[in-house]
Amino acid sequence: MDAARSRLWIVGAGGMLGGDLVEEARAAGLSCVTSDREVDITDAARVRAFAEQHRPAWIINAAAYTAVDQAEREPALAMAINGDGPGHLGAAAAAIGAVVVHFSTDYVFDGHGDRPWVEADPTGPLSSYGRSKLAGERRLAEATDRFFIFRISWLYGVRGKNFVKTVVRLLREKPELRIVADQIGSPTWTRPLARQVIGLAGRMADDRGSDGPYGIYHYSDDGYLSWYEFALGIREEALAAGLIEHAPPIVPIATSDYPLPAPRPANSRFCRDKVQRDLGFTIFPWRRNLAEYFAEWRSAGFCT
């Protein structure tokens, strides 16, 4: 394969997941081009021009509108980024023969029941954010059949804002935390996800066919828990890391006690059998990942 065709294009490289993808690609020796805000994925012409200039073999899209509550006030913007953007990337990929990796969300489901969601389950998003992400899945699939969509939940990483960092900050500032205990799912640490996605791209680097293991996959850390239980784990790890000096009480509350503009799915459990069987991904326990995350965060100087 020529050098130009071996490249990955990592979209949204400045973000929480995008930054880890870039690091893992470089660690794996895969050449990549990156973009962040300078390539607006809502601009089809700009996306097409960048793709034709660099002609990547894989386009990995980590760009997204993630302000869940703000999306209720900005549905058009959320739809442009999360809905139209993946379609533009898919069309550009189809034109140059590239594979697309895209990340979706548990919010595409209505959150009913207590059974883990499988990839073929009917979708039914409750929020503007969820509807925009589902639209992105569909528009990508309409544009190309060579795609991997990974639905992920409760994402956290060293870069940017996330639940783990928020809980640590509140543990420092508040005498007591009140955390929702009736929404159940699984956290997803960006590092192992990025490593395994890059590994997939490396293994399939020479693939030119249309019959690969493409499609939709569910991925998150192993174990099902509530946000309240996750916060308890964060408190323990923050104490062990020396980030907090004492352990304020954490009180479980109901979703109805903490109303927000966008409804949250009560059941965000994923069945992860397909991603392990078909792609060989490893699903690590959430508590193991959380401990290793704190070690990585410490090595980064606990930067925000």
C-alpha positions as a LaTeX table, in Angstrom:
\begin{tabular}{lrrr}
\hline
Residue & $x$ (\AA) & $y$ (\AA) & $z$ (\AA) \\
\hline
Met1 & 0.00 & 0.00 & 0.00 \\
Asp2 & 1.35 & 3.45 & $-0.78$ \\
Ala3 & 2.06 & 5.79 & 2.12 \\
Ala4 & $-0.78$ & 8.17 & 1.34 \\
Arg5 & $-3.37$ & 5.38 & 1.39 \\
Ser6 & $-2.13$ & 4.09 & 4.74 \\
Arg7 & $-3.19$ & 7.26 & 6.52 \\
Leu8 & $-5.99$ & 7.62 & 9.01 \\
Trp9 & $-7.96$ & 10.83 & 9.14 \\
Ile10 & $-8.93$ & 11.43 & 12.77 \\
Val11 & $-11.76$ & 13.95 & 12.92 \\
Gly12 & $-12.25$ & 15.84 & 16.17 \\
Ala13 & $-8.67$ & 15.16 & 17.19 \\
Gly14 & $-8.70$ & 17.83 & 19.89 \\
Gly15 & $-11.44$ & 16.21 & 21.92 \\
Met16 & $-11.52$ & 13.70 & 24.75 \\
Leu17 & $-11.73$ & 10.59 & 22.58 \\
Gly18 & $-10.03$ & 12.14 & 19.54 \\
Gly19 & $-6.88$ & 12.94 & 21.47 \\
Asp20 & $-6.55$ & 9.34 & 22.65 \\
Leu21 & $-7.12$ & 8.08 & 19.12 \\
Val22 & $-4.26$ & 10.24 & 17.84 \\
Glu23 & $-1.93$ & 9.03 & 20.58 \\
Glu24 & $-2.81$ & 5.38 & 19.96 \\
Ala25 & $-2.40$ & 5.74 & 16.18 \\
Arg26 & 1.06 & 7.21 & 16.59 \\
Ala27 & 2.01 & 4.56 & 19.16 \\
Ala28 & 0.94 & 1.88 & 16.67 \\
Gly29 & 3.03 & 3.44 & 13.91 \\
Leu30 & 0.02 & 4.34 & 11.76 \\
Ser31 & 0.40 & 7.62 & 9.90 \\
Cys32 & $-2.52$ & 9.95 & 10.36 \\
Val33 & $-3.80$ & 13.35 & 9.47 \\
Thr34 & $-5.96$ & 15.15 & 11.99 \\
Ser35 & $-8.54$ & 17.87 & 12.05 \\
Asp36 & $-10.59$ & 19.64 & 14.66 \\
Arg37 & $-12.51$ & 22.87 & 14.25 \\
Glu38 & $-10.64$ & 23.81 & 11.09 \\
Val39 & $-12.67$ & 21.21 & 9.15 \\
Asp40 & $-16.36$ & 21.83 & 9.83 \\
Ile41 & $-18.08$ & 18.49 & 9.25 \\
Thr42 & $-21.37$ & 20.29 & 8.60 \\
Asp43 & $-19.78$ & 21.67 & 5.42 \\
Ala44 & $-19.98$ & 18.88 & 2.84 \\
Ala45 & $-17.69$ & 20.65 & 0.36 \\
Arg46 & $-14.98$ & 21.23 & 2.97 \\
Val47 & $-15.15$ & 17.61 & 4.12 \\
Arg48 & $-14.93$ & 16.35 & 0.54 \\
Ala49 & $-11.98$ & 18.63 & $-0.28$ \\
Phe50 & $-10.00$ & 17.53 & 2.80 \\
Ala51 & $-10.69$ & 13.86 & 2.05 \\
Glu52 & $-9.63$ & 14.21 & $-1.58$ \\
Gln53 & $-6.48$ & 16.11 & $-0.59$ \\
His54 & $-5.27$ & 13.51 & 1.91 \\
Arg55 & $-7.05$ & 10.38 & 0.62 \\
Pro56 & $-7.06$ & 8.48 & 3.93 \\
Ala57 & $-7.79$ & 4.77 & 3.99 \\
Trp58 & $-9.83$ & 5.22 & 7.18 \\
Ile59 & $-11.83$ & 8.17 & 8.49 \\
Ile60 & $-12.37$ & 8.01 & 12.26 \\
Asn61 & $-14.96$ & 10.51 & 13.44 \\
Ala62 & $-14.66$ & 11.61 & 17.06 \\
Ala63 & $-16.36$ & 14.97 & 16.45 \\
Ala64 & $-19.76$ & 15.45 & 18.03 \\
Tyr65 & $-22.17$ & 17.88 & 19.63 \\
Thr66 & $-22.31$ & 16.50 & 23.20 \\
Ala67 & $-24.13$ & 19.21 & 25.19 \\
Val68 & $-27.15$ & 17.03 & 25.90 \\
Asp69 & $-29.32$ & 19.62 & 27.65 \\
Gln70 & $-28.28$ & 22.49 & 25.39 \\
Ala71 & $-29.37$ & 20.42 & 22.41 \\
Glu72 & $-32.95$ & 20.89 & 23.56 \\
Arg73 & $-32.45$ & 24.61 & 22.86 \\
Glu74 & $-30.26$ & 24.12 & 19.78 \\
Pro75 & $-31.79$ & 21.15 & 17.95 \\
Ala76 & $-30.79$ & 22.42 & 14.51 \\
Leu77 & $-27.13$ & 22.79 & 15.47 \\
Ala78 & $-27.08$ & 19.37 & 17.16 \\
Met79 & $-28.64$ & 17.84 & 14.06 \\
Ala80 & $-26.18$ & 19.56 & 11.72 \\
Ile81 & $-23.15$ & 18.24 & 13.63 \\
Asn82 & $-24.40$ & 14.84 & 14.81 \\
Gly83 & $-26.78$ & 14.09 & 11.97 \\
Asp84 & $-25.53$ & 15.75 & 8.79 \\
Gly85 & $-21.82$ & 15.54 & 9.65 \\
Pro86 & $-21.52$ & 11.74 & 9.60 \\
Gly87 & $-23.41$ & 11.68 & 6.31 \\
His88 & $-20.91$ & 14.10 & 4.77 \\
Leu89 & $-18.01$ & 11.98 & 6.03 \\
Gly90 & $-19.64$ & 8.84 & 4.66 \\
Ala91 & $-20.12$ & 10.40 & 1.23 \\
Ala92 & $-16.52$ & 11.60 & 1.15 \\
Ala93 & $-15.31$ & 8.15 & 2.22 \\
Ala94 & $-17.35$ & 6.42 & $-0.47$ \\
Ala95 & $-15.83$ & 8.69 & $-3.11$ \\
Ile96 & $-12.25$ & 7.71 & $-2.22$ \\
Gly97 & $-12.82$ & 4.12 & $-1.08$ \\
Ala98 & $-12.24$ & 4.74 & 2.65 \\
Val99 & $-13.71$ & 3.03 & 5.71 \\
Val100 & $-15.52$ & 5.19 & 8.30 \\
Val101 & $-15.54$ & 4.71 & 12.08 \\
His102 & $-18.20$ & 6.69 & 13.93 \\
Phe103 & $-19.25$ & 6.85 & 17.58 \\
Ser104 & $-22.88$ & 6.92 & 18.66 \\
Thr105 & $-24.65$ & 6.65 & 22.01 \\
Asp106 & $-27.02$ & 4.85 & 24.36 \\
Tyr107 & $-29.36$ & 7.84 & 23.90 \\
Val108 & $-30.64$ & 6.32 & 20.65 \\
Phe109 & $-32.77$ & 4.01 & 22.84 \\
Asp110 & $-35.80$ & 4.93 & 24.95 \\
Gly111 & $-34.28$ & 3.46 & 28.12 \\
His112 & $-37.21$ & 1.22 & 28.99 \\
Gly113 & $-36.86$ & $-2.16$ & 30.67 \\
Asp114 & $-33.81$ & $-3.71$ & 32.27 \\
Arg115 & $-32.50$ & $-6.00$ & 29.54 \\
Pro116 & $-29.17$ & $-5.07$ & 27.93 \\
Trp117 & $-29.71$ & $-3.53$ & 24.49 \\
Val118 & $-28.51$ & $-5.49$ & 21.46 \\
Glu119 & $-27.61$ & $-3.84$ & 18.19 \\
Ala120 & $-30.79$ & $-4.95$ & 16.41 \\
Asp121 & $-33.18$ & $-3.59$ & 19.06 \\
Pro122 & $-35.65$ & $-0.90$ & 17.93 \\
Thr123 & $-34.43$ & 2.62 & 18.63 \\
Gly124 & $-36.54$ & 5.35 & 20.19 \\
Pro125 & $-34.57$ & 8.42 & 21.33 \\
Leu126 & $-36.19$ & 10.63 & 23.96 \\
Ser127 & $-34.15$ & 13.80 & 23.43 \\
Ser128 & $-32.96$ & 16.14 & 20.71 \\
Tyr129 & $-29.43$ & 14.87 & 21.30 \\
Gly130 & $-30.53$ & 11.26 & 20.91 \\
Arg131 & $-32.47$ & 12.03 & 17.75 \\
Ser132 & $-29.46$ & 13.80 & 16.23 \\
Lys133 & $-27.17$ & 10.86 & 16.99 \\
Leu134 & $-29.62$ & 8.37 & 15.50 \\
Ala135 & $-29.89$ & 10.55 & 12.40 \\
Gly136 & $-26.10$ & 10.43 & 12.11 \\
Glu137 & $-26.12$ & 6.63 & 12.18 \\
Arg138 & $-28.72$ & 6.51 & 9.43 \\
Arg139 & $-27.13$ & 9.12 & 7.20 \\
Leu140 & $-23.76$ & 7.44 & 7.44 \\
Ala141 & $-25.30$ & 4.09 & 6.50 \\
Glu142 & $-27.09$ & 5.72 & 3.56 \\
Ala143 & $-23.81$ & 7.19 & 2.27 \\
Thr144 & $-21.58$ & 4.10 & 2.51 \\
Asp145 & $-21.75$ & 0.44 & 3.46 \\
Arg146 & $-18.14$ & 0.37 & 4.75 \\
Phe147 & $-18.59$ & 1.72 & 8.24 \\
Phe148 & $-18.22$ & 0.80 & 11.90 \\
Ile149 & $-20.58$ & 2.51 & 14.32 \\
Phe150 & $-19.71$ & 2.08 & 17.99 \\
Arg151 & $-22.49$ & 2.97 & 20.41 \\
Ile152 & $-20.85$ & 3.96 & 23.69 \\
Ser153 & $-22.10$ & 5.23 & 27.05 \\
Trp154 & $-20.95$ & 7.42 & 29.94 \\
Leu155 & $-17.68$ & 8.38 & 28.26 \\
Tyr156 & $-14.77$ & 9.74 & 30.30 \\
Gly157 & $-11.09$ & 10.45 & 29.67 \\
Val158 & $-8.13$ & 12.60 & 30.68 \\
Arg159 & $-9.06$ & 15.47 & 28.35 \\
Gly160 & $-12.08$ & 17.72 & 28.66 \\
Lys161 & $-15.08$ & 17.64 & 30.97 \\
Asn162 & $-16.74$ & 14.43 & 32.13 \\
Phe163 & $-18.59$ & 12.88 & 35.06 \\
Val164 & $-15.44$ & 11.60 & 36.78 \\
Lys165 & $-13.79$ & 15.01 & 36.85 \\
Thr166 & $-17.05$ & 16.67 & 37.94 \\
Val167 & $-17.45$ & 14.28 & 40.86 \\
Val168 & $-13.85$ & 14.87 & 41.97 \\
Arg169 & $-14.39$ & 18.63 & 41.86 \\
Leu170 & $-17.63$ & 18.39 & 43.84 \\
Leu171 & $-16.02$ & 16.11 & 46.42 \\
Arg172 & $-13.52$ & 18.89 & 47.03 \\
Glu173 & $-16.13$ & 21.66 & 47.17 \\
Lys174 & $-19.30$ & 20.21 & 48.69 \\
Pro175 & $-20.10$ & 18.74 & 52.12 \\
Glu176 & $-22.44$ & 16.23 & 50.45 \\
Leu177 & $-23.19$ & 14.96 & 46.94 \\
Arg178 & $-26.58$ & 13.84 & 45.65 \\
Ile179 & $-26.28$ & 11.47 & 42.69 \\
Val180 & $-28.96$ & 9.75 & 40.61 \\
Ala181 & $-29.33$ & 6.06 & 41.45 \\
Asp182 & $-32.11$ & 4.91 & 39.10 \\
Gln183 & $-30.29$ & 5.22 & 35.76 \\
Ile184 & $-28.31$ & 2.06 & 35.03 \\
Gly185 & $-25.56$ & 1.59 & 32.47 \\
Ser186 & $-21.80$ & 1.29 & 32.12 \\
Pro187 & $-19.00$ & 3.85 & 31.91 \\
Thr188 & $-16.61$ & 3.87 & 28.97 \\
Trp189 & $-12.98$ & 4.89 & 29.41 \\
Thr190 & $-11.60$ & 6.43 & 26.23 \\
Arg191 & $-8.14$ & 4.83 & 26.38 \\
Pro192 & $-8.94$ & 1.12 & 25.79 \\
Leu193 & $-11.65$ & 2.08 & 23.32 \\
Ala194 & $-9.20$ & 4.18 & 21.29 \\
Arg195 & $-6.53$ & 1.47 & 21.45 \\
Gln196 & $-8.88$ & $-1.22$ & 20.15 \\
Val197 & $-10.33$ & 0.95 & 17.38 \\
Ile198 & $-6.83$ & 1.80 & 16.19 \\
Gly199 & $-5.92$ & $-1.88$ & 16.43 \\
Leu200 & $-8.89$ & $-2.70$ & 14.21 \\
Ala201 & $-7.73$ & $-0.15$ & 11.64 \\
Gly202 & $-4.23$ & $-1.58$ & 11.72 \\
Arg203 & $-5.43$ & $-5.16$ & 11.21 \\
Met204 & $-7.67$ & $-4.17$ & 8.32 \\
Ala205 & $-5.27$ & $-1.66$ & 6.76 \\
Asp206 & $-5.07$ & $-3.54$ & 3.46 \\
Asp207 & $-8.77$ & $-4.31$ & 3.20 \\
Arg208 & $-10.41$ & $-3.04$ & 0.02 \\
Gly209 & $-13.47$ & $-5.26$ & 0.00 \\
Ser210 & $-17.07$ & $-4.54$ & 0.89 \\
Asp211 & $-17.62$ & $-7.72$ & 2.91 \\
Gly212 & $-15.73$ & $-6.88$ & 6.11 \\
Pro213 & $-17.33$ & $-7.10$ & 9.56 \\
Tyr214 & $-18.93$ & $-3.68$ & 9.09 \\
Gly215 & $-21.98$ & $-2.50$ & 11.00 \\
Ile216 & $-23.17$ & $-1.30$ & 14.40 \\
Tyr217 & $-21.51$ & $-2.45$ & 17.64 \\
His218 & $-22.13$ & $-1.82$ & 21.33 \\
Tyr219 & $-19.10$ & $-1.08$ & 23.49 \\
Ser220 & $-18.66$ & $-0.06$ & 27.14 \\
Asp221 & $-16.75$ & $-1.22$ & 30.18 \\
Asp222 & $-17.82$ & $-4.45$ & 31.87 \\
Gly223 & $-20.39$ & $-4.28$ & 34.67 \\
Tyr224 & $-23.73$ & $-2.54$ & 35.10 \\
Leu225 & $-24.13$ & 0.15 & 37.75 \\
Ser226 & $-25.91$ & 3.38 & 38.56 \\
Trp227 & $-24.43$ & 6.86 & 38.44 \\
Tyr228 & $-24.54$ & 6.74 & 42.26 \\
Glu229 & $-22.48$ & 3.54 & 42.36 \\
Phe230 & $-20.06$ & 5.03 & 39.85 \\
Ala231 & $-19.66$ & 8.09 & 42.08 \\
Leu232 & $-18.85$ & 5.84 & 45.06 \\
Gly233 & $-16.09$ & 4.20 & 43.03 \\
Ile234 & $-14.77$ & 7.60 & 41.95 \\
Arg235 & $-14.65$ & 8.74 & 45.58 \\
Glu236 & $-12.58$ & 5.69 & 46.57 \\
Glu237 & $-10.13$ & 6.11 & 43.70 \\
Ala238 & $-9.83$ & 9.87 & 44.29 \\
Leu239 & $-8.93$ & 9.21 & 47.92 \\
Ala240 & $-6.34$ & 6.62 & 46.91 \\
Ala241 & $-4.86$ & 9.06 & 44.37 \\
Gly242 & $-4.64$ & 11.86 & 46.94 \\
Leu243 & $-7.01$ & 14.08 & 44.99 \\
Ile244 & $-9.31$ & 14.57 & 47.96 \\
Glu245 & $-8.48$ & 14.68 & 51.67 \\
His246 & $-11.78$ & 13.38 & 53.02 \\
Ala247 & $-14.80$ & 11.47 & 51.71 \\
Pro248 & $-18.00$ & 13.53 & 51.80 \\
Pro249 & $-21.19$ & 11.45 & 51.92 \\
Ile250 & $-22.87$ & 10.62 & 48.62 \\
Val251 & $-26.65$ & 10.34 & 48.80 \\
Pro252 & $-28.65$ & 8.33 & 46.21 \\
Ile253 & $-31.56$ & 10.21 & 44.63 \\
Ala254 & $-34.17$ & 9.55 & 41.95 \\
Thr255 & $-34.08$ & 11.07 & 38.48 \\
Ser256 & $-37.24$ & 12.99 & 39.39 \\
Asp257 & $-35.31$ & 14.69 & 42.21 \\
Tyr258 & $-32.88$ & 16.23 & 39.70 \\
Pro259 & $-34.89$ & 17.40 & 36.67 \\
Leu260 & $-32.95$ & 18.38 & 33.56 \\
Pro261 & $-34.08$ & 19.75 & 30.16 \\
Ala262 & $-33.22$ & 16.53 & 28.28 \\
Pro263 & $-34.67$ & 13.22 & 29.46 \\
Arg264 & $-32.12$ & 10.52 & 30.24 \\
Pro265 & $-32.56$ & 6.83 & 29.41 \\
Ala266 & $-33.13$ & 4.84 & 32.62 \\
Asn267 & $-31.70$ & 1.69 & 31.05 \\
Ser268 & $-28.41$ & 2.18 & 29.23 \\
Arg269 & $-27.17$ & $-1.39$ & 29.58 \\
Phe270 & $-25.40$ & $-2.69$ & 26.46 \\
Cys271 & $-24.97$ & $-6.28$ & 25.42 \\
Arg272 & $-21.35$ & $-6.36$ & 24.25 \\
Asp273 & $-21.23$ & $-9.90$ & 22.84 \\
Lys274 & $-21.08$ & $-8.86$ & 19.19 \\
Val275 & $-18.06$ & $-6.55$ & 19.48 \\
Gln276 & $-16.15$ & $-9.27$ & 21.34 \\
Arg277 & $-17.16$ & $-12.05$ & 18.97 \\
Asp278 & $-16.89$ & $-10.30$ & 15.61 \\
Leu279 & $-14.11$ & $-7.77$ & 16.22 \\
Gly280 & $-12.13$ & $-9.44$ & 18.99 \\
Phe281 & $-12.42$ & $-6.46$ & 21.33 \\
Thr282 & $-11.71$ & $-6.99$ & 25.02 \\
Ile283 & $-14.19$ & $-5.61$ & 27.53 \\
Phe284 & $-12.41$ & $-4.63$ & 30.75 \\
Pro285 & $-14.13$ & $-4.28$ & 34.16 \\
Trp286 & $-15.23$ & $-0.74$ & 34.89 \\
Arg287 & $-13.44$ & $-0.59$ & 38.25 \\
Arg288 & $-10.13$ & $-1.74$ & 36.71 \\
Asn289 & $-10.44$ & 0.92 & 34.04 \\
Leu290 & $-11.28$ & 3.60 & 36.59 \\
Ala291 & $-8.18$ & 2.81 & 38.65 \\
Glu292 & $-5.96$ & 2.88 & 35.55 \\
Tyr293 & $-7.60$ & 6.11 & 34.43 \\
Phe294 & $-6.64$ & 7.79 & 37.70 \\
Ala295 & $-3.07$ & 6.59 & 37.20 \\
Glu296 & $-3.01$ & 8.11 & 33.70 \\
Trp297 & $-4.64$ & 11.30 & 34.93 \\
Arg298 & $-1.99$ & 11.54 & 37.67 \\
Ser299 & 0.79 & 11.14 & 35.12 \\
Ala300 & $-0.75$ & 13.99 & 33.13 \\
Gly301 & $-0.57$ & 16.21 & 36.21 \\
Phe302 & $-4.31$ & 16.02 & 36.89 \\
Cys303 & $-4.82$ & 18.65 & 34.21 \\
Thr304 & $-8.35$ & 19.63 & 33.31 \\
\hline
\end{tabular}
